[in-house]
């Protein structure tokens, strides 16, 4: 099975647009049957799901994005940070 067909099946199963993002319509919104979607070429599917007017991110969206990146870094790296703090504290003591 080709990679593009595998990705197409993955996107269809999960209801995701092929390239994802705010500038695409979802596959579920197309209201096509499963057989119609499977017969459709990937390029045709991309053309159908692409929005005509491109939405741009404003300053608020960038601030929100950077905030979430920072929060996720703190949450996911906190075990590593705590481990280093405990290790270096135990060396000094």
N, C-alpha and C positions, 0 to 999 in steps of 0.2 A: 504494500500500500504506500502510495506517495505521501510525502510529508504534508503537502498542501491539502490533500483529501483528509488526512488524519486531523489536521488543525481545523478544517471545516466541520468535521463531525464533532470535535470538541466544542467549538463555538456554538453549534446548533444545539447540542445537548445541554449546555449551560446557559443558553439564551444570551450570549455575548455577541457584540458586533465584532467583525474580523480584526479591526485595528483598534477597537476600544476607544473610549474617550467621549468628551462632551460634544464633539462634532459629528457623531454617528448616531443613527437610529438603531434601536435594538431589533434583533431578528424576530422576536416575539411580536413586535409591533407591526410586522409585515403581514401577519395573519395568513401565512402560506402553510400548506400541509407539509408533513415531513418528506414525502416522496418528491414534491416539487422542489424543496430545498436541496435534497440530495442530488437531483438531476441538474441543478443550476451550476453553472461555472462559477469559480471563485471571483473572477473579475466582474461578472454580472452582479453577484451578491454584494461586492464592495460598492459598485455604482448605485445599487438600490439603497443601501444603508447609509451612504454618505449624505450628510445634510447639505442643502444648497447654500445656506448662509453660515459662515464660520463664526463661532463664538470665541471671543478672546477672554483671557483671564484678566481681571482687574487687580488693582492693588490689594483689595480686601481678600481676594482668593489667594494671592501670593503670600500674604501675611498668614492666612489660615493654613496654607500648605506648609510653610516654614515652621509654624507652631506645631503642627502634627508631626513633622519630621523630627523636631527637637524632642517632643514628648516620647515618640517611639524609640529614639536613640537612648533616652534616659531609662525607659522601662526595660528595653532589651539588653542594654549594656550594664545595668545596675548590678547583676551578679558578678560580672567581671570586675567592675570598679570596687565592689565590696571585697572581693577576693584579694585584689592588689593592696587595698588599704590594710586589711588584716595581715597580709604577708609582710608588708613593709613595717607595720607597727610591731609585729612579733620579732623582726630582725633588730629593731632599735632597742627593744626591751631586754 
